[in-house]
Amino acid sequence: MFYLSPVARNLLIANVVVFLLSNFLNQNYITQQFAFFNPILPGTPDLLNPNFKIWQPFTYMFMHGSLGHLLSNMFALLIFGSGIETFFGSKRFLIYYLITGVGASFIYSFVNMYDMLQFSPDSEVYWALASIPMVGASGAIFGILIAYAYLFPNNELIIFPFPVPIKAKYLVGFYALYELYAGIQGSSMGIAHFAHVGGLLVGFILLRFFGFGKARY
């Protein structure tokens, strides 16, 4: 459980270091530069969001809004990351992690643009949706979860506080349905449920159609 493979270890360290630095430095500046903002402002003449920077789809996944947010993501990386890295190999694992994180940001962006289109660009709600940044490794972490369920579907896991073991394929499947339901219902404000769904979806596509589901040679 507490063995960390090289890339998983470095990702964990990077997330912790960025979190600590962002709390010591100017948080507003760090957020404006490195959190993910929707790149498109639908229905406006300019279309492009001035808050968006080309590097944000990569940098946002190393930022976290709170200690609890950081700990939950890093705990999942600790538990599942090394097993997936051992199966993939370090290089392929890093590529997979980054692609699922970037993919999650853009799927979240599409949903966010759909929500924005329900309001006039002159409304406060429209600009509130446009100015809310997204941070966190959750999209990439959900990519790791779907990889674990895809590669080791019958491995049994025990989730605190429930003492009954459940197979990985059922646990992640139920989790995916919950995230989809919560995203549609708009529950748990402040949580980007569709970024989680995006990480799962992009991860599944990579596993099923791009060879990531095959063991390294």
C-alpha positions, 0 to 999 in steps of 0.5 A: 500500500505504501510503496510508491513507484517513481512517477507516482511519487514525483506527482505526489511531491509536486502536488504537495509542493505546489499546494504549499507554495500557493499558500505562501505566495499570492494566491489570487495571482497563482489562481489567475495564472495556473487554475483552469478557466473556460477558454471560450465565452459563448455568445460574446463577440470576442469568444476567447476568455481573457483569463484563459492561458494555454498552459492551464489545462496542465497546471490546474491539476497540480493545484488544490483548493484546500488541504482536504481536497489535496489529501483525498486526491493524493490518498487515491494516488498513493493507493492506486497509482503504483499498481497502474504505473507498474503495469503501464511503465513509468513513461506510459503512466505519466502520459496517461495521467496527463492526458486524462487530466487535460481531457477532464478539463475540456469535458468540464469546459464543454459542460460549463459552456452549455450552462453559460448558454442558458443565460445572457452574456449581460447577466451576472450568472453568466459571468460568474460561470465564466470566472469560476476557476477549476483546480485539482488532480481529480480528473487524472485521479479518476483516470487512474480509478478507471484504469484500476477497474479495467485492468483488475476488475475483480480485485476486492476493495474495502472502503471505510467505514463499510466492512464489506469487500466490493470488486473494483469494477462495481465500486468504480461503476457505482462511483461513475454513476454517482458522479454523472447523477450529481453533475446532472443534478448540480449537487455538491456545489464547488465540485466539478463532477463532470471533470471527474466523469471526463477523467473516467471517460478519457481514461476508458477511451485510452484503455480500450482504443489506444493500447493503454489496456495492454501490459508493457513489453 
